[in-house]
Amino acid sequence: MSERTPLLHYRLSTSVNEQSGEHHACLSGETVSQSLAFSRLKSAHLSRPKKLSTFFGVVIPTLLSMFSVVVFLRIGFVVGQCGLYQAIAMFLVAYFIISMTVLSVCAISTNGALDAGGAYYMISRALGPEFGGSLGVMFFLANVCSSALYILGLVEAIVATFGLPEDGVSPAGSLQVLPAGYWWSLLYATGILLLCLLVCLVGAEIYAKASFLIFLVVMIVLASIFISFFAMRPRTILLPAALPVHNNTGPQPPNMANFTGFKLDTLLGNLDADYAVDYTTGTMMSFATVFAVMFNGCTGIMAGSNMSGDLKNPSYSIPRGTITAVIFTFIIYNLLSLMVACSCDRILLQRDYSFLRDINVWNPLVTVGVYSSTMSAAMSNLIGASRILFALARDDLFGTVLSPAKKTSHNGNPWVSVLLSWFLVQLVLFTGKLNTIASIVTIFFLLVYAAVDLACLALEWASAPNFRPTFRYFTWHTCVLGIVGCAIMMFLINAIYASASIAFMLLLLLLIHYLSPTSSWGYISQALIFHQVRKYLLMLDVRKDHVKFWRPQLLLMVSNPRSSVGLITFINDIKKSGLYVLGHVQLGDLDTLPSNPLQCRYDSWLSLVDHLNIKAFVNLTLADSVRHGVQHLLFISGLGGMRPNTLVLGFYDDCTPKDKLTDPALTATVPTQDPEDERPPYHFPALRPSNDGMGENGKVMGPQEYVAVIADAMKMMKNVALARYFHQFDRASTISSSPGKGALYVDVWPVNLLRPDSSSYVDTCSLFLLQLACVLNMVRAWRHARLRLFLCVEEGRSLRGAEEKLGQLLKELRIKANVYTVPWDQQVALHWQRQGEAGRRRPRERSQSQREEEGLGKRGLFEEKEGDDGDFVNSFPSNATRLSDEYLLAVNRLILDQACPPPAVRFLYLPHPPADTQHYTAYLRQLDLLTKDLGPTLLIHGVTPVLTTDL
């Protein structure tokens, strides 16, 4: 009778462990990339013939996994503790939980060619290598430990029945002839494990045959049990000795109980719950503990799907075989519960877990059933562990560590994986008993079930067109119920083990994420993100835009990233959680090309984004000219409400470019995607001299076209920024060189320096400058920087009054900046001397003080000037041809003189290009003289209001 005691401790791992093993047993890992999927699947069919039918490959493994020893030793325990009503309710709840997972398994298995892999294949190919690999490792360890656990349980059962007593003397006529002890038990366990090894080395076909023989034995035993309820007469059964209960002063428990046969009084006595102390452990039972034990007999649902690699038609066999096995076991469990409740005293059910043997028509049959089911479980877990290891090795999730496990025999059996799994099981056998890990092994399997439900849920929510399973009896609701049910069961069995298992899975997930190579299986996360982004983009209505929620959405045109690293990283700072697009124009004509020349370049650009650790999209276009290419990008970049509102261009000058992508200093501060790879993951053409224009090979466009690009952007109502000297900008050194607050400066000159006769600080362009400077100051790395706002005034005017008015404006705009007044009479005098109008002014060109009064006083802060005053202020001067170089150089020196200490970057006012295209070259030359040697400078022109004082 003592053989039932050790098996009680192993109840929680029996059925679950079997599922997992075979689950991975069939994962061949042939599908490595989508482009080779069909050919690899075809070769898999040729190299590994599949011979198992629905019955042999799915029904039998699932039935054995779900029955195991529970059907023989736990039915009486469940009914005796919680009564028939609660027992049936428990089975309904448990089967409801597993049925939700069964629906997910059926859905995924009928979605295309599930050639090999079972649950591991489903999870890894749906949720990605991180989830698949981490759960695969847990699956493997659970199967190894479970195989050892069942073998040790079988050995203890055999020794309890056939082992010699402690005195070493066998009674006359007794079968107790086997020597007992630790080393003898280890020897017996090793022999049983060797037998399992031989079966697994031959392959899945012999395993299926062995499983069929065990299935026949189990069915015969079950038939004998049902017959015994009717054939056996009522009798009294001697109860086994119970463990002593601590501080028990009550009456001693009875040592006899009755098998009454079918009686109404017996049934009525077993209807309600009567929780008592478990006589094998001495602990008080409750609904949760009994449910956890009973639920173990309901698991094993994936044993059939684990054989997918050896099935003739997995998509046909898995749904039908799994559902058949689940329904059959549900009926058997409920029938047994009813018969037990009608024929056995509650004392018998609570105090003798092997009573089915005592009331059987032939007592040894139940013992044979227990031995057979335990042997089947051990074998199932060993072959399952080997297949999991083989699958992990084939997928290269752990590099070369598991490379030997890839070797297979001529018929496709992974014999190296089998040997490695056998070796690990043998090591576990040395520990003796594994009672403490039974619960955590079950939790491992429940975690896998939840992951399969999650995979199906993700595929359903992603609405991927290729997810169209032929099994349609599922919804996302069933997936959610399966996940919740598995999670509840995990914490119901053991909350500490459940938390530890989840933590272990997350640790493995992070390990694989950072160490494993990028897979080409496809990531469900990408499909889910696409689905959600599309939904929210449709909700982002441009008609509901408001100035309060304006943010910069930038299109940066890059000729060659090698010379633009500083600018790319700076614009990444100034985007303020807005859209950031790297644009590039490739000159060419698609009619004269054999294929799209841009397709092969996207990888290099995306690798650059990863290398620089920026949050940007990449948009490339092919055009006959740079101007047309920029027009294309301005028209088509972005989607819905996420479209660029600001164009950023590099300045058109003759500065010698420097390759920052090969700069050792940059390499030291910007981590690469693969630190071990010395070669960069991107390929861009080498720089040529004077390559700061937008062309790729030198200046492929002239100054006329460059200014035309600026004018085109403003026609499209896009803000424009011209970036000069950003090849001198190094973000890491700039930020690190300012250890204390205030050591970093950003200078803002919000006046049109090309129109000294129209100084205004409240037009749209000036306010746009202030907004961008404020946005930069809000970035974490630039928060310690100080804004310096320079107010150009003429002597004799109210310097303090102008400063106070601008300060009041900044206060209302919630912009913190230091205002500095800069007299510029000498520079203005140079301008008027060239004009020849030093002593008089045109009537419409009012004095500066009058314009300041109108701009800061009478008019609202953001009200546009009436008539054509706005065009007058923002536009290129009509007398451009007479704007002297002396004046521009004097203003340039004025800006340089205020640079103490020098700023990290300057923001200057960019006037509108002239209407007459003949003046484009002069316009660009004047900008060149104005910004000469200023260091990193942004010339900015704003066309839309971006500031408000409203709440």
WOGI-V288742 format. One record per residue. RES is the residue in three letters. PHI is phi in whole degrees, -180 to 180 (* if undefined). BURIAL is b if it has 9 or more other C-alpha atoms within 8 Angstrom, else e. Layout:
res->[RES;RES]
phi->[PHI;PHI]
burial->[BURIAL;BURIAL]
//
This chain:
res->[MET;SER;GLU;ARG;THR;PRO;LEU;LEU;HIS;TYR;ARG;LEU;SER;THR;SER;VAL;ASN;GLU;GLN;SER;GLY;GLU;HIS;HIS;ALA;CYS;LEU;SER;GLY;GLU;THR;VAL;SER;GLN;SER;LEU;ALA;PHE;SER;ARG;LEU;LYS;SER;ALA;HIS;LEU;SER;ARG;PRO;LYS;LYS;LEU;SER;THR;PHE;PHE;GLY;VAL;VAL;ILE;PRO;THR;LEU;LEU;SER;MET;PHE;SER;VAL;VAL;VAL;PHE;LEU;ARG;ILE;GLY;PHE;VAL;VAL;GLY;GLN;CYS;GLY;LEU;TYR;GLN;ALA;ILE;ALA;MET;PHE;LEU;VAL;ALA;TYR;PHE;ILE;ILE;SER;MET;THR;VAL;LEU;SER;VAL;CYS;ALA;ILE;SER;THR;ASN;GLY;ALA;LEU;ASP;ALA;GLY;GLY;ALA;TYR;TYR;MET;ILE;SER;ARG;ALA;LEU;GLY;PRO;GLU;PHE;GLY;GLY;SER;LEU;GLY;VAL;MET;PHE;PHE;LEU;ALA;ASN;VAL;CYS;SER;SER;ALA;LEU;TYR;ILE;LEU;GLY;LEU;VAL;GLU;ALA;ILE;VAL;ALA;THR;PHE;GLY;LEU;PRO;GLU;ASP;GLY;VAL;SER;PRO;ALA;GLY;SER;LEU;GLN;VAL;LEU;PRO;ALA;GLY;TYR;TRP;TRP;SER;LEU;LEU;TYR;ALA;THR;GLY;ILE;LEU;LEU;LEU;CYS;LEU;LEU;VAL;CYS;LEU;VAL;GLY;ALA;GLU;ILE;TYR;ALA;LYS;ALA;SER;PHE;LEU;ILE;PHE;LEU;VAL;VAL;MET;ILE;VAL;LEU;ALA;SER;ILE;PHE;ILE;SER;PHE;PHE;ALA;MET;ARG;PRO;ARG;THR;ILE;LEU;LEU;PRO;ALA;ALA;LEU;PRO;VAL;HIS;ASN;ASN;THR;GLY;PRO;GLN;PRO;PRO;ASN;MET;ALA;ASN;PHE;THR;GLY;PHE;LYS;LEU;ASP;THR;LEU;LEU;GLY;ASN;LEU;ASP;ALA;ASP;TYR;ALA;VAL;ASP;TYR;THR;THR;GLY;THR;MET;MET;SER;PHE;ALA;THR;VAL;PHE;ALA;VAL;MET;PHE;ASN;GLY;CYS;THR;GLY;ILE;MET;ALA;GLY;SER;ASN;MET;SER;GLY;ASP;LEU;LYS;ASN;PRO;SER;TYR;SER;ILE;PRO;ARG;GLY;THR;ILE;THR;ALA;VAL;ILE;PHE;THR;PHE;ILE;ILE;TYR;ASN;LEU;LEU;SER;LEU;MET;VAL;ALA;CYS;SER;CYS;ASP;ARG;ILE;LEU;LEU;GLN;ARG;ASP;TYR;SER;PHE;LEU;ARG;ASP;ILE;ASN;VAL;TRP;ASN;PRO;LEU;VAL;THR;VAL;GLY;VAL;TYR;SER;SER;THR;MET;SER;ALA;ALA;MET;SER;ASN;LEU;ILE;GLY;ALA;SER;ARG;ILE;LEU;PHE;ALA;LEU;ALA;ARG;ASP;ASP;LEU;PHE;GLY;THR;VAL;LEU;SER;PRO;ALA;LYS;LYS;THR;SER;HIS;ASN;GLY;ASN;PRO;TRP;VAL;SER;VAL;LEU;LEU;SER;TRP;PHE;LEU;VAL;GLN;LEU;VAL;LEU;PHE;THR;GLY;LYS;LEU;ASN;THR;ILE;ALA;SER;ILE;VAL;THR;ILE;PHE;PHE;LEU;LEU;VAL;TYR;ALA;ALA;VAL;ASP;LEU;ALA;CYS;LEU;ALA;LEU;GLU;TRP;ALA;SER;ALA;PRO;ASN;PHE;ARG;PRO;THR;PHE;ARG;TYR;PHE;THR;TRP;HIS;THR;CYS;VAL;LEU;GLY;ILE;VAL;GLY;CYS;ALA;ILE;MET;MET;PHE;LEU;ILE;ASN;ALA;ILE;TYR;ALA;SER;ALA;SER;ILE;ALA;PHE;MET;LEU;LEU;LEU;LEU;LEU;LEU;ILE;HIS;TYR;LEU;SER;PRO;THR;SER;SER;TRP;GLY;TYR;ILE;SER;GLN;ALA;LEU;ILE;PHE;HIS;GLN;VAL;ARG;LYS;TYR;LEU;LEU;MET;LEU;ASP;VAL;ARG;LYS;ASP;HIS;VAL;LYS;PHE;TRP;ARG;PRO;GLN;LEU;LEU;LEU;MET;VAL;SER;ASN;PRO;ARG;SER;SER;VAL;GLY;LEU;ILE;THR;PHE;ILE;ASN;ASP;ILE;LYS;LYS;SER;GLY;LEU;TYR;VAL;LEU;GLY;HIS;VAL;GLN;LEU;GLY;ASP;LEU;ASP;THR;LEU;PRO;SER;ASN;PRO;LEU;GLN;CYS;ARG;TYR;ASP;SER;TRP;LEU;SER;LEU;VAL;ASP;HIS;LEU;ASN;ILE;LYS;ALA;PHE;VAL;ASN;LEU;THR;LEU;ALA;ASP;SER;VAL;ARG;HIS;GLY;VAL;GLN;HIS;LEU;LEU;PHE;ILE;SER;GLY;LEU;GLY;GLY;MET;ARG;PRO;ASN;THR;LEU;VAL;LEU;GLY;PHE;TYR;ASP;ASP;CYS;THR;PRO;LYS;ASP;LYS;LEU;THR;ASP;PRO;ALA;LEU;THR;ALA;THR;VAL;PRO;THR;GLN;ASP;PRO;GLU;ASP;GLU;ARG;PRO;PRO;TYR;HIS;PHE;PRO;ALA;LEU;ARG;PRO;SER;ASN;ASP;GLY;MET;GLY;GLU;ASN;GLY;LYS;VAL;MET;GLY;PRO;GLN;GLU;TYR;VAL;ALA;VAL;ILE;ALA;ASP;ALA;MET;LYS;MET;MET;LYS;ASN;VAL;ALA;LEU;ALA;ARG;TYR;PHE;HIS;GLN;PHE;ASP;ARG;ALA;SER;THR;ILE;SER;SER;SER;PRO;GLY;LYS;GLY;ALA;LEU;TYR;VAL;ASP;VAL;TRP;PRO;VAL;ASN;LEU;LEU;ARG;PRO;ASP;SER;SER;SER;TYR;VAL;ASP;THR;CYS;SER;LEU;PHE;LEU;LEU;GLN;LEU;ALA;CYS;VAL;LEU;ASN;MET;VAL;ARG;ALA;TRP;ARG;HIS;ALA;ARG;LEU;ARG;LEU;PHE;LEU;CYS;VAL;GLU;GLU;GLY;ARG;SER;LEU;ARG;GLY;ALA;GLU;GLU;LYS;LEU;GLY;GLN;LEU;LEU;LYS;GLU;LEU;ARG;ILE;LYS;ALA;ASN;VAL;TYR;THR;VAL;PRO;TRP;ASP;GLN;GLN;VAL;ALA;LEU;HIS;TRP;GLN;ARG;GLN;GLY;GLU;ALA;GLY;ARG;ARG;ARG;PRO;ARG;GLU;ARG;SER;GLN;SER;GLN;ARG;GLU;GLU;GLU;GLY;LEU;GLY;LYS;ARG;GLY;LEU;PHE;GLU;GLU;LYS;GLU;GLY;ASP;ASP;GLY;ASP;PHE;VAL;ASN;SER;PHE;PRO;SER;ASN;ALA;THR;ARG;LEU;SER;ASP;GLU;TYR;LEU;LEU;ALA;VAL;ASN;ARG;LEU;ILE;LEU;ASP;GLN;ALA;CYS;PRO;PRO;PRO;ALA;VAL;ARG;PHE;LEU;TYR;LEU;PRO;HIS;PRO;PRO;ALA;ASP;THR;GLN;HIS;TYR;THR;ALA;TYR;LEU;ARG;GLN;LEU;ASP;LEU;LEU;THR;LYS;ASP;LEU;GLY;PRO;THR;LEU;LEU;ILE;HIS;GLY;VAL;THR;PRO;VAL;LEU;THR;THR;ASP;LEU]
phi->[*;-76;-70;-78;-65;-64;-68;-62;-67;-98;-63;-75;-105;-57;-74;-69;-66;-65;-61;-61;-62;-66;-50;-89;-60;-106;-72;-91;69;-67;-83;-109;-144;-67;-68;-109;-61;-65;-65;-72;-64;-64;-66;-64;-65;-76;-85;-127;-61;-110;-123;-83;-89;-62;-69;-75;-91;-123;-62;-64;-59;-69;-62;-64;-69;-81;-80;44;-85;-64;-64;-92;-119;-118;-62;-65;-60;-66;-67;-66;-85;-110;80;-66;-59;-69;-63;-65;-62;-63;-65;-63;-66;-63;-73;-64;-63;-72;-66;-62;-71;-60;-63;-67;-62;-65;-64;-68;-69;-100;-99;93;-89;-89;-74;-161;127;58;-63;-61;-63;-61;-71;-67;-79;-98;-98;101;-66;-65;-66;-61;-68;-66;-71;-64;-64;-64;-61;-62;-63;-63;-69;-62;-66;-67;-61;-64;-62;-68;-63;-64;-63;-65;-63;-65;-66;-67;-65;-65;-91;-112;-78;-69;-62;-63;-80;79;-110;-87;-61;-62;78;-86;-89;-79;-121;-84;-64;-115;133;-61;-70;-65;-64;-64;-64;-64;-63;-64;-64;-64;-65;-63;-63;-62;-63;-61;-64;-71;-69;-68;133;-69;-68;-69;-64;-62;-68;-63;-64;-65;-62;-65;-61;-62;-62;-63;-66;-64;-64;-61;-62;-65;-65;-64;-66;-63;-59;-94;-86;-81;-85;-57;-155;-103;-118;-75;-87;-71;-69;-101;-65;-66;-94;-63;58;-90;-108;-80;-65;-70;-65;-68;-110;-135;-147;-115;-99;-93;76;-76;-138;-67;-62;-64;-63;-63;-74;-110;-77;-94;-75;-153;-72;-138;-79;-71;-69;-89;-120;77;-106;-78;-86;-144;-58;-65;-68;-67;-63;-63;-67;-65;-63;-62;-76;-100;-88;101;-70;-100;-61;-74;-66;-67;-91;-58;-71;-115;-90;-67;-141;-59;-65;-87;-78;-63;-62;-69;-67;-67;-65;-61;-65;-65;-64;-63;-66;-62;-66;-64;-61;-72;-65;-62;-60;-65;-67;-64;-66;-85;-127;-126;-61;-63;-61;-65;-68;-82;-111;-146;-78;-109;-64;-62;-70;-73;-104;-78;-63;-139;-53;-63;-62;-65;-62;-62;-63;-63;-63;-66;-65;-68;-63;-63;-64;-63;-67;-62;-71;-68;-69;-66;-61;-65;-70;-63;-61;-63;-65;-63;-67;-65;-84;57;-73;-121;68;-85;-61;-103;-57;-59;-71;-78;-69;-131;-82;-64;-97;89;-80;-76;-69;-67;-64;-63;-66;-64;-66;-60;-62;-67;-62;-62;-64;-66;-61;-67;-73;92;-122;-125;-58;-71;-98;-59;-68;-69;-66;-62;-63;-57;-69;-63;-64;-68;-59;-61;-67;-64;-61;-65;-63;-66;-62;-64;-64;-69;-70;-70;54;-70;-59;-83;-95;-138;-65;-73;-86;-111;-88;-156;-141;-69;-66;-65;-65;-64;-62;-65;-63;-63;-62;-64;-64;-63;-65;-58;-78;-72;-67;-166;-66;-68;-64;-64;-64;-64;-65;-64;-63;-64;-63;-65;-64;-64;-61;-66;-62;-68;-60;-92;-107;-82;-70;-68;-92;-114;-76;96;-114;-64;-60;-66;-67;-66;-63;-59;-61;-72;-62;-60;-63;-76;-65;-66;-80;-82;-91;-65;-72;-102;-59;-139;-62;-62;-111;-67;-145;-68;-125;-108;-114;-100;-85;-122;-79;-140;-60;-61;-103;-122;-61;-61;-68;-62;-70;-69;-65;-63;-73;-87;-73;50;61;-98;-75;-135;-123;-92;-108;-147;-109;-101;-77;164;-127;-62;-64;-98;-111;-74;-156;-71;-76;-86;-60;-77;-94;-62;-61;-65;-69;-68;-65;-63;-59;-66;-63;-86;58;-115;-107;-145;-96;-123;-137;-113;-143;-113;-150;-81;-151;-64;-59;-65;-64;-66;-60;-56;-67;-66;-77;-110;-66;87;-140;55;-82;-105;-130;-59;-111;-139;-102;-116;-124;-73;-77;-91;-148;-111;-65;-76;-73;-126;-79;-84;-77;-108;-72;-58;-64;-68;-60;-75;-99;-112;-68;-86;-67;-130;-61;-80;-93;-76;-84;-68;-82;-130;-138;-125;-64;-66;-74;-119;-58;55;-115;-97;-76;-86;-72;-89;-114;74;-90;-88;-140;-93;-61;-62;-69;-63;-67;-63;-62;-63;-65;-61;-61;-70;-63;-83;62;-107;-70;-129;-134;-107;-106;-122;65;-81;-69;-89;-89;-124;-59;-63;-72;-66;-71;-74;-80;-120;-68;-107;-67;91;-79;-114;-124;-126;-96;-126;-117;-86;-132;-75;-70;-87;-131;-65;-91;-146;-78;-143;-113;-124;-80;-59;-68;-63;-67;-66;-58;-60;-65;-65;-63;-67;-61;-61;-68;-85;-70;-53;-71;-111;-66;-83;-74;-108;-87;-118;-106;-103;-108;-82;-135;-97;-65;93;-90;-79;-64;-66;-64;-64;-66;-67;-65;-68;-62;-64;-62;-63;-64;-68;-88;56;-110;-94;-154;-92;-99;-123;-89;-123;-66;-138;-61;-63;-67;-66;-62;-61;-64;-72;-62;-67;-72;77;-130;-66;-97;-144;-135;-67;-58;-76;-94;-71;-66;-63;-63;-65;-66;-66;-62;-69;-74;-104;-117;-69;-84;-68;-62;-118;-84;-72;-69;-78;65;-109;-64;-62;-64;-64;-74;-84;-80;-66;-60;-65;-100;-59;-66;-107;-77;-75;-65;-60;-64;-64;-69;-66;-66;-62;-67;-60;-65;-65;-67;-87;-88;-140;-71;-66;-80;-74;-157;-118;-114;-119;-78;-105;-74;-68;-62;-66;-68;-83;-64;-69;-94;-60;-66;-64;-59;-68;-66;-67;-64;-65;-68;-64;-104;-62;59;-87;80;-54;-139;-113;-93;-123;-128;-105;-119;-126;-65;-131;-123;-151;-103;-77;-72]
burial->[e;e;b;b;e;b;b;e;b;b;b;b;b;b;b;b;b;b;b;b;b;b;b;b;b;b;b;b;b;b;b;b;b;e;e;b;b;e;e;b;b;e;e;b;b;e;e;b;e;b;e;b;b;b;b;b;b;b;b;b;b;b;b;b;b;b;b;b;b;b;b;b;b;b;b;b;b;b;b;b;b;b;b;b;b;b;b;b;e;b;b;e;e;b;b;e;b;b;b;b;b;b;b;b;b;b;b;b;b;b;b;e;e;b;b;b;b;b;b;b;b;b;b;b;b;b;b;b;b;b;b;b;b;b;b;b;b;b;b;b;b;b;b;b;b;b;b;b;b;b;b;b;b;b;b;b;b;b;b;b;b;b;b;b;e;e;e;e;e;b;e;e;e;e;e;b;b;e;e;b;e;e;e;b;b;b;e;b;b;b;e;b;b;e;e;b;b;e;b;b;b;b;b;b;b;b;b;b;e;e;b;b;e;b;b;e;b;b;e;e;b;e;e;b;b;b;b;b;b;e;e;b;e;e;e;e;b;e;b;e;e;e;e;e;e;e;e;e;e;e;e;e;e;e;e;b;b;b;b;b;b;b;b;e;e;b;b;e;b;b;b;b;b;e;b;e;e;b;b;e;e;b;e;e;b;e;e;e;b;b;b;b;b;b;b;b;b;b;b;b;b;b;b;b;b;b;b;b;b;b;b;e;e;b;b;b;b;b;b;b;b;b;b;b;b;b;e;e;b;b;e;e;b;b;e;b;b;b;b;b;b;b;b;b;b;b;e;b;b;b;b;b;b;b;b;b;b;e;b;b;b;e;b;e;b;b;b;b;b;b;b;b;b;b;b;b;b;b;b;b;b;b;b;b;b;b;b;b;b;b;b;b;b;b;e;b;b;b;e;e;e;b;b;e;b;b;b;b;e;e;e;e;b;b;b;b;b;b;b;b;b;b;e;b;b;b;e;b;b;e;e;b;e;b;e;e;e;b;b;b;b;b;b;b;b;b;b;b;b;b;b;b;b;b;b;b;b;b;b;b;e;b;e;e;e;e;b;e;b;e;b;e;e;b;e;b;e;b;b;b;b;b;b;b;b;b;b;e;b;b;b;b;b;b;b;e;b;b;b;e;b;b;e;e;b;b;e;b;b;b;b;b;b;e;e;b;e;e;b;e;b;e;b;b;e;e;b;b;e;b;b;e;e;e;e;e;b;e;e;e;b;e;e;e;e;e;b;e;e;e;e;b;b;b;b;b;b;b;b;b;b;b;b;b;b;b;b;b;b;b;b;b;b;b;b;b;e;b;b;b;b;b;b;b;b;b;b;e;b;b;e;e;e;e;e;e;e;b;e;e;e;b;e;b;b;b;b;b;b;b;b;b;e;e;e;b;e;b;b;b;b;b;b;b;e;b;b;b;b;b;b;b;b;b;e;e;b;e;e;b;b;b;b;b;b;b;b;b;b;b;b;b;e;e;e;e;b;e;b;b;b;e;e;e;e;b;b;e;e;b;b;b;e;e;e;e;e;e;e;e;e;b;e;e;e;e;b;e;e;b;b;b;b;b;b;b;e;b;b;b;b;e;b;b;b;b;b;b;b;b;b;b;b;b;e;e;b;b;b;b;b;b;b;b;b;b;b;e;b;e;b;e;e;b;b;e;e;b;e;e;e;b;b;b;b;b;b;b;b;b;b;b;e;e;b;b;e;b;b;b;b;b;b;b;b;b;b;b;b;b;b;b;b;b;b;b;b;b;b;e;e;b;e;b;b;b;b;b;b;b;b;b;b;b;e;e;e;e;b;e;e;b;b;e;b;b;b;e;b;b;b;e;b;e;e;e;b;e;b;b;b;e;e;b;b;e;b;b;b;b;b;b;b;b;b;e;b;b;e;e;e;e;e;e;e;b;e;b;e;e;b;b;b;b;b;b;e;e;e;e;e;b;e;e;e;e;e;e;e;b;e;e;b;b;b;b;b;e;e;b;e;e;b;b;e;e;b;b;b;b;b;b;e;b;b;e;e;e;e;e;e;e;b;b;b;b;b;b;b;b;b;b;b;b;e;e;e;e;b;b;b;b;b;b;e;b;e;b;b;b;b;e;e;b;b;b;b;b;b;b;b;b;b;e;b;b;b;e;e;e;e]
//
